[in-house]
Amino acid sequence: MICSVKQYSAVTNGSDIFLRRSTRPTPVQRSLLFPSLQGQKTQRSVISVQRALHVSAIRSLGGLPTPTRTSVNKCQAFEADRSQPIESNVDLANVDAKVEAAKKLKIGVYFAMWWALNVVFNIYNKKVLNAYPFPWLTSTLSLACGSLIMLVSWVTRIAEAPKVDMEFWKALFPVAVAHTIGHVAATVSMSKVAVSFTHIIKSGEPAFSVLVSRFLLGESFPMSVYLSLLPIIGGCGLAALTELNFNMIGFMGAMISNLAFVFRNIFSKKGMKGKSVSGMNYYALLSIMSLLILIPFAIAVEGPQMWKAGFDTAFTQIGPNLIWWMAAQSVFYHLYNQVSYMSLDEISPLTFSIGNTMKRISVIVSSIIIFHTPVQPVNALGAAIAIFGTFLYSQVCPLRSSGSRKFTCMQHKRREREEAEAEAVER
């Protein structure tokens, strides 16, 4: 509750309201607001109240004579949404500290879930691809599972359904095309090479972002950004040259995935400007459109006959665990992406970039341990250099490293702030 009185140059709080008497005597008039009180005519005042007040009764106001009635009434001010008087002895510093601590805890939980879910997804995804090497179908199942989860959430009112129009879908289409290509290319890469190698190459995405923005969009960058790309490119090259199980299809899949996700970010920044959707719903809509784009291509490239023959062979070798692996990789793919988008509503681009770098480290290390991937010391050195370069890039260019998702969430935050300000004006 904020209440203030403006009297030319004088301003006081609502709890200490007073009215100055005019220097010349004036006739006594009855107050329009409180008919039971009498007072002298005062100078014109302007009272600004940002939140509604319920004034139950009046004892006295400074500058007004004491009422002639024998009964004494008590004055209390209530906020419009409260049923008790406003406490004046609230420790605001203590409240702010508790809110900040709760926010840090929430961010920590998001990060822990993000990393854990991503590690679990990569493990089950690699298990499925090893036993059932159909990356186009695997990519389709991942998007289909996430789309189904969100549709059920909207129908059952667990999550608020987004309100979008045809212009939103038109702007989302190129973003979804790039997202589909990047997702399928990464899955193809993982079906051919080790998970750790795919993520080492994917850590070079900032280099693609800078090069595309510089030569295709004409954007300029400070020298520190270009210098941060040197360890990224050098580390990825060293890791690729010393990879024991190197495969050109797997290498090119990771490179294409990097390039596709860069264009996804560019299309999102250009086309989605001003179209505010929450991070969770934005990813859900992106998954739905990507699924519709991917289905006909998956059928054309692989097809139901290949899927059935491959499934029969894999089921004979693996058994019912194959179905569990396929379901788990689909669910965990959606969950880890959903949590990462939700975390963007709570953190800065720089914090997200650092978290993304740490996520890659956790995936690389865990996959090497679980799948017993042979790693040479030189290969490990290349991976460390590439990841360190990614960290440097996030320090010198934090606003670009988070991609399109942070841009969309910033638009959502801006809309919420504007709505709150509009509501305050109305009150």
Disulfide bonds with the S-S distance in Angstrom:
none
